[in-house]
Amino acid sequence: MKTKKIEGKLVENRILIQNIEKSRYLFGNGYYGKPLGIPKPKGTNFESPLILDLIESYYLIQKGELQITLNDKILSLKDLKMICKKQYDKFDSKYIVFQNLRNQGYIVSPGLKFGCDFAVYERGPGIDHAPFLVQVMTKEEQISASAIVLAGRLATTVKKQFIIAIPRLRDRTVEFIGFEWWRA
């Protein structure tokens, strides 16, 4: 028997899951989203709706776990992809990296506060700190030596490893290049 999809509503550029039990389920089974008004949730004992990013919502729709409405109309995967492409520069590339990391069991959060695309956890927020900062780049993009040094210094300051992820759109694989910094 197939379970009913979790219902979410598109509100500006986020998805709101109003049902508290479903919010707890999503957060407790993969650390999807953030409980509204709770900056550092500890476990699933919260009484708050969940806010999802568009990219993780797209992933959950693809997995068949989520259904999103806008003005009482169910959005298709194609509809949501068009919205995502307006919100994310290089959405297709970023999504391949997000999907690859999630499928490997990592917890992927926005990396904006670190100046990168994703902060990646091995076990989850509140359990461990994100050991990786991931910047998505295409093969055609160039990165300067000073940009690598800046990213590396930031990552070292916050005790994380800086990684460049290069997705291949054709076969949906990702090449990861990690940088480690140490003092001589």
C-alpha positions in Angstrom: 0.0 0.0 0.0 1.4 3.4 -1.0 1.6 6.1 1.6 0.1 9.5 1.1 2.5 12.2 0.0 3.4 14.9 2.4 1.6 18.2 1.5 3.5 21.4 1.2 2.7 24.9 0.1 4.9 27.2 -2.0 5.3 30.5 -0.1 7.6 32.9 -2.0 10.8 30.8 -2.5 10.3 28.2 0.2 8.0 25.2 0.9 5.9 25.3 4.1 4.9 22.0 5.7 2.1 22.9 8.1 1.3 19.5 9.5 3.5 19.2 12.7 3.6 15.4 12.6 4.7 15.4 8.9 7.2 18.2 9.7 8.7 16.0 12.5 8.8 13.0 10.1 10.7 14.8 7.4 13.2 16.4 9.8 13.7 13.2 11.7 14.2 11.1 8.6 16.9 12.9 6.8 17.1 16.4 8.4 15.0 18.0 5.6 14.2 21.6 6.2 14.2 23.7 9.3 11.5 24.1 11.9 10.1 27.6 11.7 11.5 29.9 14.4 13.9 27.2 15.8 17.5 28.1 14.8 19.2 24.9 16.2 16.6 22.2 16.7 17.5 19.3 18.9 15.6 16.2 17.7 12.0 16.1 16.5 10.2 17.4 19.6 9.1 20.7 18.2 5.7 22.3 17.7 6.5 24.2 14.5 5.9 24.0 10.8 8.8 23.0 8.6 10.4 25.2 6.0 12.1 23.5 3.0 14.4 24.9 0.5 13.3 24.5 -3.2 16.2 22.2 -4.0 15.4 19.7 -1.3 11.7 20.0 -2.2 12.6 19.1 -5.7 14.5 16.1 -4.5 11.6 15.0 -2.3 9.1 15.3 -5.1 11.4 13.2 -7.3 11.4 10.6 -4.6 7.6 10.6 -4.5 7.4 11.8 -0.9 6.2 15.4 -1.3 3.4 17.2 -3.1 3.5 21.0 -3.4 0.5 23.3 -4.0 0.3 26.9 -5.1 -3.1 28.6 -4.9 -4.7 25.1 -4.4 -3.1 23.8 -7.6 -0.7 20.9 -7.4 2.7 21.8 -8.9 4.3 19.2 -11.3 8.0 18.4 -11.1 8.3 20.4 -14.3 6.6 23.4 -12.7 8.9 23.3 -9.7 11.9 23.0 -11.9 11.0 26.2 -13.7 10.7 27.9 -10.3 14.0 26.5 -9.1 15.8 27.7 -12.3 14.6 31.2 -11.5 15.9 31.0 -7.9 19.2 29.1 -8.4 22.0 30.0 -10.7 23.1 26.8 -12.5 20.2 24.8 -10.9 20.7 21.7 -13.0 24.4 21.5 -11.9 23.7 22.2 -8.3 20.8 19.7 -8.2 23.0 16.9 -9.6 25.5 17.6 -6.8 22.7 17.8 -4.2 21.2 14.6 -5.4 24.5 12.8 -5.5 25.4 13.7 -2.0 21.9 12.9 -0.6 21.9 9.6 -2.4 25.2 8.8 -0.7 23.6 9.4 2.7 25.0 12.9 3.4 22.8 15.7 4.9 23.0 18.7 2.6 22.2 22.2 3.8 22.5 25.6 2.1 26.1 27.0 2.5 25.3 30.6 2.1 26.6 31.6 5.6 29.9 30.0 4.6 30.0 31.7 1.1 29.5 28.4 -0.8 26.7 26.4 -2.3 26.3 23.6 0.4 27.4 22.7 3.9 27.5 18.9 4.1 27.0 16.8 7.2 27.9 13.2 7.7 25.2 12.6 10.4 23.1 15.7 10.7 22.8 19.2 12.2 22.9 19.1 16.0 24.6 15.7 15.9 27.8 16.8 14.2 29.3 19.8 12.5 29.3 20.0 8.8 32.8 18.8 7.9 32.6 19.9 4.2 31.9 23.1 2.3 31.0 22.4 -1.3 31.2 24.9 -4.2 29.6 23.7 -7.4 31.4 24.6 -10.6 31.2 23.6 -14.2 34.2 22.3 -16.2 34.1 25.5 -18.2 34.4 27.8 -15.2 37.8 28.9 -14.0 38.8 29.6 -10.4 41.7 31.8 -9.5 44.4 30.8 -7.1 43.3 33.6 -4.8 39.7 32.4 -4.8 41.0 28.9 -3.8 43.1 30.4 -1.0 40.2 32.5 0.3 37.9 29.6 0.3 40.5 27.4 2.0 41.2 30.0 4.7 37.5 30.3 5.4 37.0 26.6 5.5 40.1 26.1 7.8 38.8 28.9 10.1 35.5 27.1 10.6 37.2 23.6 10.7 35.8 22.3 7.5 37.2 20.9 4.2 36.7 23.0 1.1 35.5 20.9 -1.9 34.8 21.8 -5.5 32.1 19.7 -7.1 32.0 19.4 -10.9 28.8 17.7 -12.1 28.6 16.0 -15.5 25.2 16.7 -16.9 25.3 13.9 -19.5 25.7 11.0 -17.1 24.7 12.8 -13.9 27.9 12.0 -12.1 30.0 14.3 -10.0 33.8 14.8 -9.6 34.9 16.1 -6.2 38.1 17.9 -5.7 39.0 18.4 -2.0 41.5 20.8 -0.6 43.2 20.2 2.8 45.2 23.0 4.5 47.8 22.6 7.2 50.3 24.7 8.9 54.0 24.1 8.3 
